[in-house]
Amino acid sequence: MRNGTVAIACDPEAIPREERASHAALARRLFEGQLGAPVPSGAAGEGYQFEFEAVLFEDLARWIANERRCCPFLRFTLDLRPAGGSIGLTMTGPEGTRAFIEAEMLGNYQEEN
């Protein structure tokens, strides 16, 4: 941490070895099945907002718990819509976060259109 900010760095080893394969499979399933395309979001545009079906709440919570271990620079915000509506997940962080999300998450978990 420097000047109150956390460096943009991912440490996959922060997720226990026995959980890594299931974490990666969960991420693929979540992001391949998201509703619509991600939308740039966050202060200074340093993040993205994603939409998921409401039934994925527990899966999202489990994925976020592990991601917080390996990517401590990310801020996660969940928006649980009323009446069983979709879930908005916003991921933001310091400058460079959007590029990180594009390279490490969007490229790995989304199918090419």
C-alpha positions as CSV (number, residue, x, y, z in Angstrom):
1,M,0.0,0.0,0.0
2,R,1.4,3.4,-1.0
3,N,-0.2,6.7,-0.1
4,G,-3.5,5.0,0.9
5,T,-3.8,3.0,-2.4
6,V,-3.3,-0.6,-3.0
7,A,-1.1,-1.7,-5.9
8,I,-2.8,-3.3,-8.9
9,A,-1.5,-6.8,-8.5
10,C,-3.1,-10.2,-8.5
11,D,-1.8,-13.0,-6.2
12,P,-3.5,-16.3,-7.3
13,E,-1.6,-18.1,-4.5
14,A,-3.8,-16.2,-2.0
15,I,-6.6,-18.6,-3.0
16,P,-6.0,-22.0,-1.4
17,R,-4.6,-24.5,-4.0
18,E,-7.6,-26.9,-3.5
19,E,-10.1,-24.1,-4.3
20,R,-8.4,-22.6,-7.4
21,A,-9.8,-24.8,-10.1
22,S,-13.4,-24.5,-8.8
23,H,-12.9,-20.7,-8.4
24,A,-11.8,-20.5,-12.1
25,A,-14.7,-22.7,-13.2
26,L,-17.2,-20.5,-11.2
27,A,-15.8,-17.3,-12.8
28,R,-16.2,-18.7,-16.3
29,R,-19.7,-19.8,-15.6
30,L,-20.7,-16.5,-14.1
31,F,-19.1,-14.2,-16.7
32,E,-20.1,-16.3,-19.7
33,G,-23.7,-16.2,-18.5
34,Q,-23.9,-12.5,-17.5
35,L,-26.9,-10.5,-18.8
36,G,-25.7,-8.1,-21.6
37,A,-22.4,-6.6,-22.0
38,P,-20.4,-5.0,-19.2
39,V,-20.7,-1.2,-18.9
40,P,-17.7,1.0,-18.0
41,S,-18.3,2.4,-14.5
42,G,-16.8,4.0,-11.4
43,A,-15.2,7.2,-10.5
44,A,-12.8,8.3,-13.3
45,G,-14.1,5.3,-15.2
46,E,-11.9,2.8,-13.5
47,G,-14.2,-0.2,-13.5
48,Y,-17.1,-2.1,-15.0
49,Q,-20.7,-2.9,-14.1
50,F,-22.0,-6.4,-14.8
51,E,-25.6,-7.8,-14.6
52,F,-26.4,-11.2,-13.4
53,E,-29.6,-13.2,-12.7
54,A,-30.8,-13.0,-9.1
55,V,-30.4,-16.8,-8.6
56,L,-26.6,-16.3,-8.9
57,F,-26.3,-14.3,-5.6
58,E,-24.6,-17.0,-3.6
59,D,-22.3,-17.9,-6.4
60,L,-21.3,-14.2,-6.8
61,A,-20.7,-13.9,-3.1
62,R,-18.5,-16.9,-3.1
63,W,-16.6,-15.6,-6.2
64,I,-16.1,-12.2,-4.6
65,A,-14.8,-13.7,-1.3
66,N,-12.0,-15.4,-3.2
67,E,-11.3,-12.5,-5.5
68,R,-10.8,-10.2,-2.5
69,R,-8.0,-12.5,-1.4
70,C,-6.1,-12.4,-4.7
71,C,-7.0,-8.9,-5.9
72,P,-7.1,-6.7,-2.8
73,F,-7.2,-3.5,-4.9
74,L,-10.7,-4.2,-6.3
75,R,-13.8,-2.6,-4.8
76,F,-16.9,-4.7,-5.2
77,T,-20.4,-3.2,-5.0
78,L,-23.5,-5.3,-5.3
79,D,-26.9,-3.8,-6.3
80,L,-29.7,-6.3,-5.4
81,R,-32.7,-5.1,-7.4
82,P,-36.2,-5.3,-5.8
83,A,-38.8,-8.0,-6.5
84,G,-36.2,-10.7,-7.4
85,G,-34.7,-8.5,-10.2
86,S,-31.2,-8.8,-11.5
87,I,-28.0,-8.2,-9.6
88,G,-25.6,-5.4,-10.5
89,L,-22.0,-6.0,-9.7
90,T,-19.6,-3.1,-10.0
91,M,-15.9,-3.6,-9.8
92,T,-13.7,-0.5,-9.5
93,G,-10.3,0.4,-8.2
94,P,-7.4,2.7,-8.7
95,E,-6.1,4.0,-12.0
96,G,-5.4,1.1,-14.3
97,T,-8.2,-1.1,-12.9
98,R,-10.3,-1.0,-16.1
99,A,-7.4,-2.2,-18.1
100,F,-6.7,-5.0,-15.6
101,I,-10.4,-6.1,-15.8
102,E,-10.3,-6.1,-19.6
103,A,-7.1,-8.1,-19.8
104,E,-7.6,-10.6,-16.9
105,M,-11.3,-11.0,-16.6
106,L,-13.2,-10.0,-19.7
107,G,-10.7,-11.7,-22.0
108,N,-10.7,-14.9,-20.0
109,Y,-14.4,-15.3,-19.2
110,Q,-16.3,-13.9,-22.2
111,E,-16.8,-15.5,-25.5
112,E,-15.8,-13.5,-28.6
113,N,-18.8,-12.1,-30.4
